[in-house]
Each structure stands twice: as C-alpha cells, then as structure tokens.
Amino acid sequence: MKVLHIITGLGDGGAEQTLFKICKYDIKNNHIVISLLGPGKYYSLLKNLGIKVYCLNVNYYSINKLFFLIKLIRLLKPQIIQTWLVHADLVGGIAAKISGFKNIIWNVRYSNFKIGKAKLLTILIVKLLAKLSFFIPKSIIVVSKKSKKIYENKGYDKKKLIFIPNGYDLSIFRPNYRKKIIFRKKIKIKKNVPLIGNIARFDPKKDHSNLLNALSIIKSKNIRFLCVLVGSNINMKNSKLMSQIKKLKLAKNVKLLGQKKNVTKIMSAIDLYVQSSRYGEGFPNVVAESMACETPSIATNVGDASIIIGKTGWIIPPNNSIKLSKAIESAIIEIGTKKWIRRCKKTRIRIKQNYDINIMLKSYSSLWNKVYNTL
C-alpha cells in the first residue's frame, strides 16, 4: 500500500520521530513524505532510508504552494494520506480533499490549549479542525489516552478518534552495563553515588525549576547524588538555569550536558529517570525509553506518564517540589536492593508488553487497511 505522509516539518520532535520509525521499520508498505516546511533533522535520515521526501517551504502567503500540493498529491496517487500535527491536518487535509482523495487520516498530537501557553493561531486552527473532523478524515489518531479526552472535549468527531501509542525498538533501547561504566567514568562520578537523569529541552513546561528545587531538598538531607541534565539550551550559557543552580548551591550535584544525539547510553547509565513537566505532555517518549533500558522513572502526572509507568515507578503531582523530592529520596534509598533489581526488570517488561515497535506498526497497518477498504 502506498501511504503519503504530510507533516508540518521534519525537525526534532516526537511526531517526526514516530514518522521516521514507521518509515524505517514498516517494510510492508510504501511510504512517501511531504514536509510543509523545509528540511530538518529527519530529512536526511528519511532520505538515507530511500524514502521520497518533498519539502514545500510553505509560509502563510504561499497560496501557490497549496495548489502545488494538490497537484503533487494527484501525481503521487497514494492509497492512504496521513497528516501529522495540526497545521498539516488543516492544510494537508484540505489539499487531499480538493484532490479528490477520501482515505485521509489525521494524526493529532498537540495537548496544550491554555491561553498564554499556546499560540492563538494554533488554538483557532484546532477549533476549525474540530468542525472539519466530521467531513475530512476517516480516522483521527491520538497518541495518548488523555489527549483523546481533550480532543473529545474540543468537539472532534468522537467516533473517529483512535488511540495508537508510540512504539520503541527494544534492540536499541535496552540495558547496557558496558555503556553504564564508560559513561560514569566520563562524568567522573563515584561508584556508589546514585545517578539521576533528566532529558528535556529548556522550556517552561518541562519545569527544570521544579526538579532543581526538589534536588535542593534532597541535598539538605545530606543524601549523595549526581543529576545529569540533557537537552537543547541545557548548558552554562543559559543564565537563568545557571542562576538557579548557583542559588540552590547545586553546582557539585548537577551536570549540564547539552543536547545529545545518542541518549540511549545516558538512559542505560543513569539509575533513575525524573520527568518534572508542569504541562503540555502527551505521550512522553523519554519515560518509555528509559524504562526500556531498565531505568525506573519518577514523573509528574502530566499526559500519559502514569499509564506508561504503571506500578513500576512513582507518579507525583506537577509543580510540587516537596512531593517530587520525597519520591526521589524513596528511589535513592531503594537503589541496590533486591526490590530495586526487581523494579528495574519490571520497567522493561512493561514497555515490551505494551509499547514494542511491532505493536505500533501493527496498529497503524491495521488502521490503514480498514480505512482503505471502507467505502
């Protein structure tokens, strides 16, 4: 089956990563990708897979690009058109409909609709898409159970909303003792000091401030630990971040590693993963990826974090540094015990049973076939 994916852009994001994984691991179908914007991180990665990729470099005044998209769709003659992210759902959905194609699937992944935290244009597009959801797509994929409820409340056609969670290649995300030893030597951490990790770009919704405050409480109790922070703008040039670290006297307890291409070695090396988000999460990939590496997680109750973790880790309220510190303290106390070893094993088992890459591919393929065979 020929599946045409229309996505807003190909930068470093969760939707882009999932699209890449589908193109990489799904060998049963023929995939083509159209990016409404220019090339990003996944452009060259997709091209290396042999995937045809078109970049339209659309802007708000590119009416001619809409007509080009319509012509391109007709030229490619896909059997399924799947759009990704709200802007592509709108532009790609309308172009596909005008082109005469009916087998259209939206993939909605946006979960932050609060005024002041979301762009007004995005909120308006979502309201428009809620109306169009009854006419344009045959199905609408959501990546988290909580976002499914959000879109139902926003007025999307409830009958079309299909939950398909992300999937992971467990041959890549797996425990690796050798990587653990190498990484710990590299950052010069003592053997028995617990290593905490957080992987997130510097953004208000990721709430690094919450995590740092919790770590400060831990330090005040004379509990030994080291925390590595990884992500874009997580470096010493970030004056706001450095100011809080200095104020809380955490310079010896926190290492800023910046953005890393290969985070699997970090996830395998850390003892505990902490997700401190305040809002805006749908299906946090890093939580599932760390668990696949047998690294237990603590996460705020945002998005589907609680569903991913289950009983293998800790779920605490967002924006509550005291409760976050207590969860971290409980985990640190448990590290190295038989209970901890069992917990580590259970984290990977949970991901394998629920979020293996093959489960996701089967769900997508099944939906495509169902849509294609529906009159």
Secondary structure, 3 states (H helix, E strand, C coil): CEEEEEECCCCCCHHHHHHHHHHHHCCCCEEEEEECCCCCHHHHHHHHCCCEEEECCCCCCCHHHHHHHHHHHHHHCCCEEEEECHHHHHHHHHHHHHCCCCCEEEEECCCCCCECCECHHHHHHHHHHHHHCCCCCCEEEECCHHHHHHHHHCCCCHHHEEECCCCECCCCCCCCHHHHHHHHHHCCCCCCCCEEEEECCCCHHHCHHHHHHHHHHHHHCCCCCEEEEECCCCCCCCHHHHHHHHHCCCCCCEEEEECCCCCHHHHHHCCEEEECCCCCCCCCHHHHHHHHCCCCEEEECCCCHHHHHCCCCEEECCCCHHHHHHHHHHHHHHCCCHHHHHHHHHHHHHHHHHCEHHHHHHHHHHHHHHHHCCC
